[in-house]
Amino acid sequence: MLSRHVADKLQNYETPFYLYDIDLLRRTLESVVYESAKHNYKVHYAIKANYDDHILGIIREYGLGIDCASGNEVRKALEMGFDPKGIVYAGVGKRDKELRYAIAQKILAINCESLEELFLVDELSKEAGCKTDVALRINPDIDPKTNHCIDTGQADSKFGISYEEVLERVSDIQALENINIIGLHLHIGSQIRELHVFENMCEKVNVIVANLDSLGFNLRFVDVGGGLGINYDVPENEPIPNFASLFSIVNQYLSVGDREVHFEFGRSIVGECGELITKVLFNKTTATGRRLVIVDASMTELVRPAMYGSYHNIENITSQEELRSKYTVVGTACESTDVFDENVSLRKTKRGDLLTIKSAGAYGMSMASRYNLHDLPSAVYSDEI
Ligand SMILES: *Cc1c(COP(=O)(O)O)cnc(C)c1O
């Protein structure tokens, strides 16, 4: 963890803040670029994981495309200089103005998640006097064996069009004159650590693609989404996710001819390069004997523990004490769920110590809020300290 090595320097910054290890980000990007090139796979970065300018600038250097979940994300990607033809836009609920904007930008594909959306994109494209490239986001009905808060591909989930519905309406879909259906898209969930789940996914995709082929669709690419998990438990053991093993599974199991294969990684690209650095405000013991450490961050900087019950490894980076104790680390917000973790073994901790909450580069800053009128956290980058 970077913070341990630069703890002295970190004392100079106002807490809480995100600390980004830019060297690790670069090594992660080198790995994903190198491993994907072996199979000619195309990688998009899911910008919702972290849309920090400095980070996006670095990601752009490595030639990744962008996966967006809103019109403003499309705008951000374009403003940051990403090629429109490397941008895809998914989302169950796109507003008319977001669709009009995306249509005008001529991005790689709008990934439609309902038949109504497909018909609307056709209508809005006609109004705009153009033909729009779209992909069908199909719900593959797969259990990704992850936290149920972040699975997206099971049959009753809100994401994607049901495959049955597509089959029932083939002729209506093919009659649309102002769209080109150029891709198939799916995304089964996030933080997937059991890679065999991707084998099932590939087998489903093979069947779907073969059927759509025989029905006369002309798909140029298959986008299998993101979801590769990271090691929240012991991030030091696996700072760079194992892209190679995911790619080799897909290479082995996916059989879609010579179509392009796309991935959309968020967490696996930026998750491990970010830490939330926070200062201990107070120690106290509850009437029941629970020892609390109250830190100056809260769910407003990092909502994942409060929202999903997710685990982040925490360490005291400034204490010199040999003795360790068990603490409950809580934040400042007026919410009982604002707890970062219970029973955390930390070096004996006192007011003023700095703690790191690790693996916070993805869905950390991008989910920050101003609840309680907290200021948004700032960012410190390793290449600038
Ligand atoms: C969120 C999302 C991703 C990225 O997911 P990660 O688990 O962060 O890799 C990719 N594709 C779509 C459609 C998404 O919604």
The ligand as a Gaussian input file, in Angstrom:
#p B3LYP/6-31G(d) Opt

LIG

0 1
 C      -20.862000      -0.871000     -13.986000
 C      -20.748000      -1.487000     -15.328000
 C      -19.532000      -1.991000     -15.768000
 C      -18.300000      -2.034000     -14.905000
 O      -18.429000      -2.941000     -13.878000
 P      -17.160000      -3.306000     -12.954000
 O      -17.687000      -4.341000     -12.052000
 O      -16.743000      -2.085000     -12.254000
 O      -16.104000      -3.847000     -13.863000
 C      -19.482000      -2.497000     -17.050000
 N      -20.562000      -2.506000     -17.851000
 C      -21.756000      -2.033000     -17.459000
 C      -22.888000      -2.053000     -18.383000
 C      -21.890000      -1.518000     -16.182000
 O      -23.077000      -1.064000     -15.779000

